[in-house]
Every structure is written in C-alpha cells, then in structure tokens.
Amino acid sequence: MCVVHSTNEDLALETADAYQAYRRDLVAAGLLIPLGVRGVYGRGADFERVIERFDALVSKEGGKLAPEVMRFPPIFSRANYEKIDHINNFPDLMGSLHTFTGGEKEHRAMLEKFQQKDDWSRDLSASQVMMTPAICYPLYPTATGTLPEGGRRVDLQGYAFRHEPSDDPARMQIFRMHEFVRLGTPDQALEHRNFWLEKGVEVFRSVGLPVEPVVANDPFFGRGGKVQKAIQREQNLKYEFVIPICSTEKPTAIGSSNYHLDHFGVAFDIRTHDGEVAHSACVGFGLERIALALFKTHGFDLAKWPGEVRDVLGIH
Amino acid sequence: MCVVHSTNEDLALETADAYQAYRRDLVAAGLLIPLGVRGVYGRGADFERVIERFDALVSKEGGKLAPEVMRFPPIFSRANYEKIDHINNFPDLMGSLHTFTGGEKEHRAMLEKFQQKDDWSRDLSASQVMMTPAICYPLYPTATGTLPEGGRRVDLQGYAFRHEPSDDPARMQIFRMHEFVRLGTPDQALEHRNFWLEKGVEVFRSVGLPVEPVVANDPFFGRGGKVQKAIQREQNLKYEFVIPICSTEKPTAIGSSNYHLDHFGVAFDIRTHDGEVAHSACVGFGLERIALALFKTHGFDLAKWPGEVRDVLGIH
C-alpha cells in the first residue's frame, strides 16, 4: 500500500492517507494498541516479539566487538540536559517532568482547578529529571574524566522520547533505540561511524530490508535551525538508514550512524588516555520503526515471513 | 550488612546508613550507575541480566494461564490519568510531561531565562501525556466496553515512574514491573489476587527469597490519606511480598497482589459479558527491587549464587 507520487501538491495528502491506512491495519491486527494520544501506542505480542528478536540480532552483531553493556532508564538529569544544546536545537521535542511539591493547602487549590477543568498543571514544579531524547545522552556525563587506553565501546538499549504527535505510525513519541557508542580519538570515533554504516546495511539486508544510507536531515528548530541543518549536511557527520514504510517518496529513517566530533567530550570533560578531548560516535537502531518496516515488507503473519529472515531473527 | 535495631530513635539513622552502604557497594560493583539524581540509575550488565532472567521466569509461570501479552510505554494519556484518582491520592508521586510549544520569539525569551539560570520550565506547557505510575494503568482505558465470556488475563511489563527521590537504592524513581492483570467478575478477580499470593511466594522462594505476604501500606497523601490508609488496611485488598534488603525492621516490598474491586471498571466503563461492572486484580513483580534482593541475598558474583537458584533462573 505504499504510494508513488506524480505531483508535489498531492504528496502531503497522499502520504497522510498512507499513514492512516497503515496505522489502521496495524491496530486491526493487534500489533499496535491506540492509547488516545497521537504517536503513543501499546505494543501487541507479535510486535514486541519482532522487536525482541531484532534486538537480540544487533546485540549479537555488536557483541563481537565486546562492548560494555549498560541500560539507562527513560529519564535523566535536568542538569545534564542543560549541557547538551537540546534546548537550543530541539525545544519542541523535549519532555520536562513536573510534579507536585506543595502541602495540603496547595493540594486543595490544585484539586479545585482540576475539578473545574482549569489548567492544574501550572501548580506543578519542574523536577530534577527530563525525558531522555536519545538513549546515549545519559552515558556521556557518567564518562567524565579520562578514558582507558583504546577508549570505550558501550552497548545501550532503552526508550527515547520526542514530543512530535503524528498520525505516522513510524513517528512515535516514545520508542526504543539499540545503540553502540564509541568514545576515544577522532580516528576511533570516525572508524566506528564508518564501520556501522557498512555493518548496518548488512544487518538490515539480512532481514530483507534493503536500506539506503543517506546524509541525515534532523529537524533543528526555527530560523537558526536552517543554518544548523546546512552545517549538518555539509559536514556529512550523520547518516541515516532509510527505507519506504508508508511512502516511497518520503522514506523513513530506521537507524543512523553519527560522528559527534568533540561535542560530548567538551560538554562533559571526557578525555582520551593521552589527555586530548574525546570524540564520540554512535550507531542507533530504531526498534519500533524497524518492526514497522519488517511488518510492511513481509506482512503481518510471522509464519509467512521468508524462511531466511525467520532464520536470521530466530522466529520459528 | 542488614542492621538489627534495638531502639526506635536509632532506626532512621541506622537505616539511612544501611541504604548508603548498600548503594555504595552496588555502585562500586558496577551494578548501578549513578546519574546525578537521587533514585535515578543506569543498570550494569549483571544487574540487567538478573532482571531479564527473573522476568523470563515470571513470564513462564504466568504464561501457564495463557494471558494476552501487551507492552505499554512509560507514558500514557493525561485524559486517562485524570480518571484514576491519582491526583487526589498520590500527587507528590506524579510525573507530568511538559514541552515547548511557542514560536521563535517565545524560544528566545526562554533561552534568555535559561542563560540567566532563571526557571525556564515555566515557559513550557503541559503535553497530552503523563508518566505511567503503574504499568497496568494504560491497559484499563483500552478495555472500555464488554469483556469476552470468562473475562481477560493480560501479561504486562514496563516502566513505572514515582517521584520519590531517596538514597534507598530500592526506592528508584523509575523502575520496571511485570504484572498479570485479571478483568472479570468479582470472583474471578479475587481468585486471581489469591492465586498470585500463593504463586508469588512460591516463585520468590524458588530463587531463595523467603518473602512474607503482608497487608499493604500505600503512601496516600495528606490528612485524607490517613483515612485511605485505614480503609486499605481494613479491606485487606492489597498484599505485598516483603523481604529485608537493607533493614530487617523496614523490609522492602518486592511485589504485590491487589484486588481493585470495581475501581477501574467504573472509571473506564468496563463490563463483564453479562453486563455487570467489571472487577479487576493484578499481581506486580518489581524487577529492580527483586534484583536488589537477589544480590543482597546471594552476593554480587553470579557465579557464586546457589546452584539451584542459577538453575531456576537459567544463569550459567
């Protein structure tokens, strides 16, 4: 049901129709469970099973390089959030956690607003945590100091949050990423980025997803964002693995491989063994989007997926 | 290193010391990774492995009753949050997600506050989502309508958030629960609660955790909360599985089995097959607390855990 477009003016409308259609099919099949907010879903048993199996596949591939394994929760420190430029570049995507810190009197006042359907959220205060926008962000503040000789490799998996309500089933507000991060010299970071550009294509092709690597195009905010976008394209730092899910003209990024230069090394004072500012790179696999691409490509019935794909994933 | 207390006045201080000591040991062993906020941690490889293995064990035990399997993310609909009384009973534990919805001008104003270290969070707006306080809450709104004959059983696993910054490593702000929910008649719900009271003790004992079931004691907010606490105790609806982690006098709940009466049936208009308001019950296994209890009981070196415990968990 992916659509091919002839004129630009029809593109937006046809794409929106294609989103709605695939979303409806996914819900009808019990793969996604609508939760009343655009881009927020429960996951059905088969959807989760595909995520688990693909996750195990990339764990195995990445495990060959013997990374440390760490898992971070969906929230991280507000103080560290304030050091990574996200408030400048992607303020509209942030998730800031607020809570109630008052006493009985303030509670009664808030409940009165609640009962009168006024905005009771104004009575809350910012907590010390933010939603994690990318699952490697919590790692860098823990790496402050000097890296061991040879740098570090870390295997991460967890939830990322981005506030971008959408009807596109592939644009969820909360989703899991499996990432492999490299901390070390510029050469080590760049080699990691390039290694995973090739390895990523190979892994995706092994499950029947013929992705193309393209230069990334992140949604930087506002007029300043246009400059950031141009810089990102020009420097060729980040590549995305794209494949059509709902639209061939607007293919979806289901992973990316990104060289951060010394961005996190500077922000969190991470040094290489010989005292230079550390560089970093990470590859990220977007697990929900990968599941959506697999179901789109191979159909909703796991038993009818190609034998070689089921073998690679261990779905029997 | 668990402490035994002789006088009440020493209890708080000794317990606090015991929390700090166990927390320090866990961090030194790489099992927990401090993230700069009390009660928010990364998880090391062995910690995560124990969680995965215990999770697989309860999946297998619960799977014998052939539940539907669903997975919900750490956020759910604000509109549904407003229907479950949490704002009345536990406002201090809530997590409300706020984001930036302004344009360029408002962004510049927020950034100015940010640069001057003023409270920029006041420039955010409440989004349509809240953190999930208990992993079964997102389920009930999806069950509005009439249940199939025999009701439903659902297997859930995911993150819950509770804003309660603490030095007790077992009191995390974000943690995973594995739950089994029953929706149906009062008899079916009560039978589920009681079945899991016994089965839970059996599962915990099989991994060397001699838990005791006790009537639960939830931290309802404020003066009204005292009444709620008394009602909860009197009705004997919710039991917790407790075991000493840091303190024998203040044992920790690592799971619970809870009969909700018709609370969620009324809130979300869930009906049994013959048209009555549905009752519900759920058992919850607190995965991080269980891992902490296992490491406390059997030590930090998985290879030295008792052979029968490793067999049951599949740790080899």
Interface residues (C-beta under 8 A of the other chain):
Chain A: I33 P34 L35 G36 V37 V40 Y41 G42 R43 G44 A45 E48 E68 V69 M70 R71 F72 P73 P74 I75 F76 S77 R78 A79 N80 E82 I87 N88 P91 D92 L93 M94 G95 S96 L97 H98 T99 F100 T101 G103 E104 H107 M110 L111 F114 D119 W120 S121 L124 S125 A126 S127 Q128 V129 M131 P138 L139 P141 T142 Y159 F161 H163 P165 Q173 I174 F175 F221 G222 R223
Chain B: I33 P34 L35 G36 V37 V40 Y41 G42 R43 G44 A45 E48 E68 V69 M70 R71 F72 P73 P74 I75 F76 S77 R78 A79 N80 E82 I87 N88 P91 D92 L93 M94 G95 S96 L97 H98 T99 F100 T101 G103 E104 H107 M110 L111 F114 D119 W120 S121 L124 S125 A126 S127 Q128 V129 M131 P138 L139 P141 T142 Y159 F161 H163 P165 Q173 I174 F175 F221 G222 R223
